[in-house]
Amino acid sequence: MKPIVSKDSIVYFNSSCYTALNAYLEKANHSKIFILVDSNTYEHCYAHFISNIEKEYDIEVIEIEPGEINKNIETCSSIWSVLSEYGADRKSLMINLGGGVVTDLGGFIACTYKRGINYINIPTSLLAMVDASVGGKTGVDLGNLKNMIGVISESEMVLVDTQYLGTLPTNQMCSGFAEMLKHGLIQDKDYWSKMADLSKLTIEDLDQLIYDSVIIKNKIVTEDPTEQNIRKYLNFGHTLGHAIESFYLTHPEKPELLHGEAIAIGMILEGFISKELLSVTDKELKQISDVILATFPKVSIDPNDRKEIMELLIHDKKNEKGTIYFVLLNTVGDAKYNCTVSDELIIKSFEYYESL
């Protein structure tokens, strides 16, 4: 697979990953390399990664606890302190080996430490391979509010090595499928059709679908790197999905809800709203709902929780001057941004989801 070139970064795939990395490391001559992992990626992924490094370098491993709950400024502060303690300077390199939490967090730390050091993303989850590690968005959560603090600054390179997917539990694999389904819904009807029956996928199919998904995202972020217009398309399912995810993060008595699982709900809700406001047909909405529910079992959302979830919408990053903006679908493969939606219609979308 050919590398995918964006404005300031390159995404390499499988066999070309470590050839590119080793050439970069030899040429760059970094003073020190810091590898950020969580406890899961250190146990399951680090040995494979380090075995592919051809030369000896001054390397320090920084390990954090896994999970979205640790993607916060307190974790950043502790890592900034570790970097300082171990003598990291402007010529140091941060390599983020992990899922979306690690790549989001590590990228932000690298971009802010000493006003910026180079970093490389090596995503180990499907979600990070097709979404979180690509496009330069870095950041952390503010309390239960998703990705409120961050910067947009691309990594030196992204290495997509699908061998890491063998370490993932089923729910983490499914979480990544949500973003791939989204890419088809907002941009490419043919890609959506290929994703519509995941039960028939082979490993070779998956590699190609990951590659195609990155192409879709890269095309959008290259055209609009700072989210002034079409990059907003990537937020389909995320306005309500992030609010649901934030709600569940701060209610530990509720079932655990991964990012992709929340976005899957959001896409059904916003698909329903698209049918009511734009040109999505009943047939398309049924297919969207059926395809998503075939991978993501329905979550029972208590009607009494809807008000609190909806109150979280005001914190969505697309909002301007107090107006809540949605990304909706004109039809499968064609999105529209800056849509406004009434509270009554949002409630109806929850009722539709509950009726499935």
Helices and strands as residue ranges (DSSP letters): E 4-5, E 10-13, G 14-16, H 17-28, E 33-38, H 39-44, H 46-51, E 59-64, G 68-70, H 73-85, E 93-98, H 100-112, G 113-115, E 118-123, H 126-127, I 128-132, E 137-142, E 145-152, E 158-160, G 162-167, H 170-187, H 189-195, G 198-200, H 203-223, G 230-235, H 238-249, H 259-277, H 282-295, G 303-305, H 306-311, G 312-315, E 326-331, E 334-339, H 343-355
